Amino acid sequence: DQQNQIYNFMLDLKETWTEAEPSQSRFIQTNKDLVLTVAEEVQKGDLFHWKFNDRKNIIRLLSGEVDYFDDYKNRVEFFKQNLSLILKNVQLSDTGIYTAVVSGNEDKTLSKCDVTVQVSPVLLSVDSVFNSPESCNFTVSCTTELSPSISRSFTCDRHTCEEASPAPSDPAPSLHLYLSDVSIICNHSNRVSWRNDTKEIQQVELRTFISLNSTKTV
């Protein structure tokens, strides 16, 4: 039946990943199912957990009985034969660290997986604009759901645009804000997806005196 087919599939995955490092990094698209496996067995009477970010319990296995915790009751499928877990229909909020822990005489981590779900949409907004007859100064911000926002200030004259001061390090390595040709681009990307938001510099300035001959990436 379907349950046996899924179980056999999980056994194949376990054999494939037995030689993998205990700690893994995984990237997955939203609305897909996340498969988490364990390469070891637990002893009878041991307490076994799958946890999210080290503090939120997903399931608990004790003496052959499985308990599903409230936030995951309708979202996970657990296979006590090999301790594997399927988290269904992952969303952005599922980004984090999943840990399999067994408690006997002492606690032991059997598997740890750092999961990144595809990036969220970004919003590029104009914070302030100051125009003079010869130049324009403006500040823009790039925001997204899970990462800290970033801001940049730019100065433009009739021919060029450049950043008003040296760019600080971006707080999130997947989020970037920069000049390209006659546009400002906010880009958010990882291994499974990318999103961006773009504004033309002339739109930001609310005037049309600039004709860019060169640009500087920030």
ROKE-141175 format. One record per residue (C-alpha): chain; residue in one letter; x, y, z; residue number from 0. Coordinates in pm, whole numbers. Layout:
N
{pt "A" "A" {X Y Z} NUM};
...
// end
This chain:
218
{pt "A" "D" {0 0 0} 0};
{pt "A" "Q" {100 367 -6} 1};
{pt "A" "Q" {236 356 350} 2};
{pt "A" "N" {472 70 262} 3};
{pt "A" "Q" {583 245 -57} 4};
{pt "A" "I" {671 558 140} 5};
{pt "A" "Y" {853 352 403} 6};
{pt "A" "N" {1060 170 138} 7};
{pt "A" "F" {1144 506 -17} 8};
{pt "A" "M" {1264 631 321} 9};
{pt "A" "L" {1481 320 363} 10};
{pt "A" "D" {1647 393 29} 11};
{pt "A" "L" {1714 751 138} 12};
{pt "A" "K" {1860 631 467} 13};
{pt "A" "E" {2101 398 288} 14};
{pt "A" "T" {2201 680 53} 15};
{pt "A" "W" {2273 924 337} 16};
{pt "A" "T" {2428 684 590} 17};
{pt "A" "E" {2779 806 503} 18};
{pt "A" "A" {2682 1173 514} 19};
{pt "A" "E" {2802 1408 784} 20};
{pt "A" "P" {2570 1438 1088} 21};
{pt "A" "S" {2519 1807 1009} 22};
{pt "A" "Q" {2379 1895 668} 23};
{pt "A" "S" {2261 2204 480} 24};
{pt "A" "R" {1952 2176 264} 25};
{pt "A" "F" {1771 2416 31} 26};
{pt "A" "I" {1408 2358 -63} 27};
{pt "A" "Q" {1131 2540 -248} 28};
{pt "A" "T" {810 2645 -78} 29};
{pt "A" "N" {515 2403 -97} 30};
{pt "A" "K" {751 2104 -132} 31};
{pt "A" "D" {791 1823 122} 32};
{pt "A" "L" {1107 1810 334} 33};
{pt "A" "V" {1250 1463 408} 34};
{pt "A" "L" {1467 1429 720} 35};
{pt "A" "T" {1651 1105 797} 36};
{pt "A" "V" {1855 947 1076} 37};
{pt "A" "A" {2140 702 1014} 38};
{pt "A" "E" {2137 545 1363} 39};
{pt "A" "E" {1897 342 1575} 40};
{pt "A" "V" {1775 405 1929} 41};
{pt "A" "Q" {1756 159 2215} 42};
{pt "A" "K" {1428 38 2360} 43};
{pt "A" "G" {1325 274 2638} 44};
{pt "A" "D" {1519 571 2500} 45};
{pt "A" "L" {1333 898 2444} 46};
{pt "A" "F" {1361 1031 2087} 47};
{pt "A" "H" {1267 1378 1957} 48};
{pt "A" "W" {1269 1569 1634} 49};
{pt "A" "K" {1314 1938 1724} 50};
{pt "A" "F" {1302 2268 1536} 51};
{pt "A" "N" {1562 2533 1628} 52};
{pt "A" "D" {1652 2337 1944} 53};
{pt "A" "R" {1346 2455 2135} 54};
{pt "A" "K" {1031 2350 1949} 55};
{pt "A" "N" {930 1983 1962} 56};
{pt "A" "I" {791 1826 1646} 57};
{pt "A" "I" {742 1463 1754} 58};
{pt "A" "R" {835 1246 2051} 59};
{pt "A" "L" {889 869 2048} 60};
{pt "A" "L" {891 671 2373} 61};
{pt "A" "S" {835 296 2419} 62};
{pt "A" "G" {697 267 2067} 63};
{pt "A" "E" {438 543 2114} 64};
{pt "A" "V" {456 855 1896} 65};
{pt "A" "D" {329 1195 2013} 66};
{pt "A" "Y" {281 1476 1761} 67};
{pt "A" "F" {306 1827 1902} 68};
{pt "A" "D" {29 2074 1824} 69};
{pt "A" "D" {194 2290 1557} 70};
{pt "A" "Y" {291 1981 1355} 71};
{pt "A" "K" {3 1735 1406} 72};
{pt "A" "N" {-132 1778 1054} 73};
{pt "A" "R" {197 1865 885} 74};
{pt "A" "V" {434 1577 947} 75};
{pt "A" "E" {458 1206 884} 76};
{pt "A" "F" {691 1009 1112} 77};
{pt "A" "F" {828 659 1051} 78};
{pt "A" "K" {929 501 1381} 79};
{pt "A" "Q" {1091 207 1199} 80};
{pt "A" "N" {1380 430 1086} 81};
{pt "A" "L" {1307 758 1272} 82};
{pt "A" "S" {1260 950 946} 83};
{pt "A" "L" {1033 1251 918} 84};
{pt "A" "I" {846 1418 633} 85};
{pt "A" "L" {748 1783 683} 86};
{pt "A" "K" {479 1864 430} 87};
{pt "A" "N" {422 2181 231} 88};
{pt "A" "V" {713 2383 372} 89};
{pt "A" "Q" {682 2759 402} 90};
{pt "A" "L" {925 3045 466} 91};
{pt "A" "S" {873 3014 841} 92};
{pt "A" "D" {1010 2657 825} 93};
{pt "A" "T" {1361 2789 760} 94};
{pt "A" "G" {1582 2679 1050} 95};
{pt "A" "I" {1769 2389 1211} 96};
{pt "A" "Y" {1608 2047 1251} 97};
{pt "A" "T" {1765 1814 1506} 98};
{pt "A" "A" {1707 1449 1594} 99};
{pt "A" "V" {1792 1389 1961} 100};
{pt "A" "V" {1788 1070 2167} 101};
{pt "A" "S" {1790 1075 2548} 102};
{pt "A" "G" {1909 769 2737} 103};
{pt "A" "N" {2188 784 2991} 104};
{pt "A" "E" {2278 1111 2819} 105};
{pt "A" "D" {2148 1329 2535} 106};
{pt "A" "K" {2288 1257 2190} 107};
{pt "A" "T" {2229 1437 1861} 108};
{pt "A" "L" {2175 1183 1584} 109};
{pt "A" "S" {2114 1424 1298} 110};
{pt "A" "K" {2118 1799 1241} 111};
{pt "A" "C" {1997 1970 924} 112};
{pt "A" "D" {2011 2344 850} 113};
{pt "A" "V" {1717 2402 614} 114};
{pt "A" "T" {1673 2712 398} 115};
{pt "A" "V" {1343 2766 220} 116};
{pt "A" "Q" {1336 2974 -99} 117};
{pt "A" "V" {1368 3349 -61} 118};
{pt "A" "S" {1073 3577 9} 119};
{pt "A" "P" {968 3870 -213} 120};
{pt "A" "V" {1154 4199 -168} 121};
{pt "A" "L" {1039 4559 -158} 122};
{pt "A" "L" {1256 4850 -273} 123};
{pt "A" "S" {1132 5178 -124} 124};
{pt "A" "V" {1248 5540 -140} 125};
{pt "A" "D" {1311 5686 205} 126};
{pt "A" "S" {1412 6041 112} 127};
{pt "A" "V" {1497 6259 -191} 128};
{pt "A" "F" {1672 6598 -201} 129};
{pt "A" "N" {1703 6776 -537} 130};
{pt "A" "S" {1917 7078 -623} 131};
{pt "A" "P" {1977 7239 -964} 132};
{pt "A" "E" {2294 7036 -1018} 133};
{pt "A" "S" {2249 6715 -820} 134};
{pt "A" "C" {2018 6478 -641} 135};
{pt "A" "N" {2068 6294 -312} 136};
{pt "A" "F" {1841 6007 -217} 137};
{pt "A" "T" {1818 5711 19} 138};
{pt "A" "V" {1651 5379 -60} 139};
{pt "A" "S" {1579 5070 149} 140};
{pt "A" "C" {1541 4706 59} 141};
{pt "A" "T" {1326 4488 286} 142};
{pt "A" "T" {1222 4125 290} 143};
{pt "A" "E" {1032 3895 524} 144};
{pt "A" "L" {1307 3703 701} 145};
{pt "A" "S" {1622 3917 661} 146};
{pt "A" "P" {1714 4255 813} 147};
{pt "A" "S" {1652 4548 580} 148};
{pt "A" "I" {1940 4734 414} 149};
{pt "A" "S" {1964 5102 313} 150};
{pt "A" "R" {2191 5294 79} 151};
{pt "A" "S" {2233 5666 1} 152};
{pt "A" "F" {2332 5787 -346} 153};
{pt "A" "T" {2441 6113 -506} 154};
{pt "A" "C" {2379 6183 -875} 155};
{pt "A" "D" {2486 6471 -1099} 156};
{pt "A" "R" {2415 6523 -1469} 157};
{pt "A" "H" {2637 6234 -1574} 158};
{pt "A" "T" {2702 5986 -1296} 159};
{pt "A" "C" {2562 5830 -982} 160};
{pt "A" "E" {2761 5687 -694} 161};
{pt "A" "E" {2710 5589 -335} 162};
{pt "A" "A" {2728 5882 -94} 163};
{pt "A" "S" {2948 5687 151} 164};
{pt "A" "P" {3121 5347 155} 165};
{pt "A" "A" {2877 5058 165} 166};
{pt "A" "P" {2853 4879 501} 167};
{pt "A" "S" {2852 4500 508} 168};
{pt "A" "D" {2512 4359 423} 169};
{pt "A" "P" {2350 4201 732} 170};
{pt "A" "A" {2216 3914 520} 171};
{pt "A" "P" {2450 3762 257} 172};
{pt "A" "S" {2150 3677 36} 173};
{pt "A" "L" {2028 4040 16} 174};
{pt "A" "H" {2202 4301 -202} 175};
{pt "A" "L" {2128 4660 -306} 176};
{pt "A" "Y" {2324 4815 -593} 177};
{pt "A" "L" {2334 5039 -902} 178};
{pt "A" "S" {2317 4890 -1249} 179};
{pt "A" "D" {2305 5109 -1560} 180};
{pt "A" "V" {2020 5354 -1492} 181};
{pt "A" "S" {1848 5147 -1225} 182};
{pt "A" "I" {1868 5063 -856} 183};
{pt "A" "I" {1823 4693 -788} 184};
{pt "A" "C" {1743 4504 -472} 185};
{pt "A" "N" {1823 4135 -515} 186};
{pt "A" "H" {1740 3849 -278} 187};
{pt "A" "S" {1868 3504 -373} 188};
{pt "A" "N" {1981 3163 -256} 189};
{pt "A" "R" {2042 2826 -421} 190};
{pt "A" "V" {1680 2756 -506} 191};
{pt "A" "S" {1531 3092 -602} 192};
{pt "A" "W" {1577 3464 -648} 193};
{pt "A" "R" {1357 3774 -629} 194};
{pt "A" "N" {1429 4136 -707} 195};
{pt "A" "D" {1271 4480 -716} 196};
{pt "A" "T" {1397 4755 -945} 197};
{pt "A" "K" {1347 5130 -975} 198};
{pt "A" "E" {1482 5360 -1244} 199};
{pt "A" "I" {1695 5641 -1107} 200};
{pt "A" "Q" {1492 5903 -1292} 201};
{pt "A" "Q" {1179 5776 -1119} 202};
{pt "A" "V" {1347 5815 -783} 203};
{pt "A" "E" {1467 6168 -856} 204};
{pt "A" "L" {1133 6290 -987} 205};
{pt "A" "R" {1321 6483 -1258} 206};
{pt "A" "T" {1496 6398 -1585} 207};
{pt "A" "F" {1823 6592 -1601} 208};
{pt "A" "I" {2050 6288 -1558} 209};
{pt "A" "S" {2195 6106 -1856} 210};
{pt "A" "L" {2426 5840 -1715} 211};
{pt "A" "N" {2754 5781 -1894} 212};
{pt "A" "S" {2904 5562 -1620} 213};
{pt "A" "T" {2791 5386 -1305} 214};
{pt "A" "K" {2950 5247 -995} 215};
{pt "A" "T" {2832 4922 -836} 216};
{pt "A" "V" {2782 4934 -461} 217};
// end
